[in-house]
Amino acid sequence: MADRRDVPEAVNAVDLVGGVGARLVALRAAAIVALSALLLPSAVLSQQGEPPAGKSTLRGLVVDSAMAPVAYANVQVRNGARVTADDSGRFVLELDRPQRLTLDVRRIGFRPAEQTLEVSSDTAITILMAAVPGVLPGTRITGARVVRSLELSGFYRRLHDRERGVNSGHFITAEDIARRNPPRITQMIEGLPSVRVVRRTPPPGSRVQAPSNCISYNDPVCWVPVGPGNCPLTVYLDGRRLNDLTMNPREAFAYGVDNIALPTHVAGIEVYSSASRVPMEYQAQLNPGNCGAILIWTK
C-alpha cells in the first residue's frame, strides 16, 4: 500500500514546478515590457519630435539683459523667412534643410540684434537684445505702448494665425516701417499681391479737400489703395472706417490716408486683398463686391 505521505509530496512537487514556470513566464513578460519601454520613447521621438528627413527646426527665445523675455520681437532669416516671437519671447522657424544662416532680430525699444549659426535638424538658441539705454533729445520710446495697442486690437493674434497658415492677410510691423522709412504710409502696401495704390481725383461733393486734378498733382490726399479691378479697398484706422460713407459705395475710396496716418505714428498694418479674407468683425462695413480691407493701427 502506498504511503499517503507520498501524495502531498507529489502534489508539492507539481506545485513547485508550476510555480517556477509561472515565475519564468512572468519574468520574461516583464523583460519584454521593460525592453519595450526603453525602445518605444526613441521610436516615438523619431516619429514626432524629429523634423522630417531633410528638414530642420530652429527654436529660439528672445531675452533682454535681465533674461526677461522680449515679447513680439521680429525674427527674420536674412533674405528668408520671418516669424514673430510670442508673448513669452519664444519662436519656431521651420527650414527646408540644415544650413548656416544669419538671424536679424528687431524690436522697438531695443538695439537690433544679429546672430549667425549652424542649424542642424533640431536647434535651440537664446538671443540677447540690449534695451536702448536712454532717450535721445526729441525722441520718445514707445515700445511698451506699441505692444499694448496691437494686443488690444488683436493684431498679434491674427499675425500668429498667419504664421500658422490660418490667416491669409499680409502684416506690416513698426520695425518694417522703420527699416524702409517711407515718405507715405501707402508706400508700404505698394507691390503687395492684388493691391495697388493709384492717384484719383475725389468726385464733386466729396468732403475731401484735394486738387481739381489729382493726375497732375502729387498731393498725398490723391493716393488711394485699390483692390482687384480697381475696387475701393475699405480702410480702417484704429477700427474707424476712413472711406466716405456719403459717397456711392463703388466710388467710396479712402482719400487722404497718407495725410491722416503718418509712418512714424503707425504700429502695424494688416492688408486683406479680398472680402472673404477680412476678419469677421470688419466685414460689416466693407464696400460692395469682393474688395478687401486695410487695417491700420497707430502707436
C-alpha angles and dihedrals in degrees: 000000000000117000108249089217088071093065097063089047090053091048091048090052092052090047089050094051091045092048093051091048092050091049091050091051091047092049091049092050091048090051091052091049091048092049091048090050089055096046101038100066092054090048091050091047092050089054102038111015098044121074117245117276110288093015129104135200127211116198118188146177123207115208139168128233090280089054090248114143118261105222123219097002115168111242116190133176105228106261089356148067125345134205135175121233115240126240090282093053094252127133139173126209120194111206132191094234143351107284149149112262145161122234122208112201123191136176130163109256093029135083113254112265128211129193131178118199147152112253116207126184091295120011131172124196141170119221120204119211124193117220118234101266099227142332122287118225110282092010127112122194109220102172097125092046091050091055092049095050094048092045092053093048093051092242095133093045091053091044091056089047088055092052089051091051095250098107121050099196126115115242128206120189132201088254090057090051093047090050093054097033095200122195089223127036091221088065087073091066098042111113096023115134113280092355129105137171114222138172116250133171113233111244122248112284094030116141089224116100108222141144115283090246116030092183089070096042133061095213112153091230090065097064113094131174116238135185133210112332090013091286114166110260113219110240123203122192110198088336096311119117113239099190114105106258091195092065130082102279091234089057097037098115120170100251121187099023090139091053093051103038112048115196094238091055098051121099099180145348131209119197123195114180097197135036094242090062097050116105111261095245091062100043098084095077100036119133113257121273124036097308117138136216145248120219115201120190123193128210 
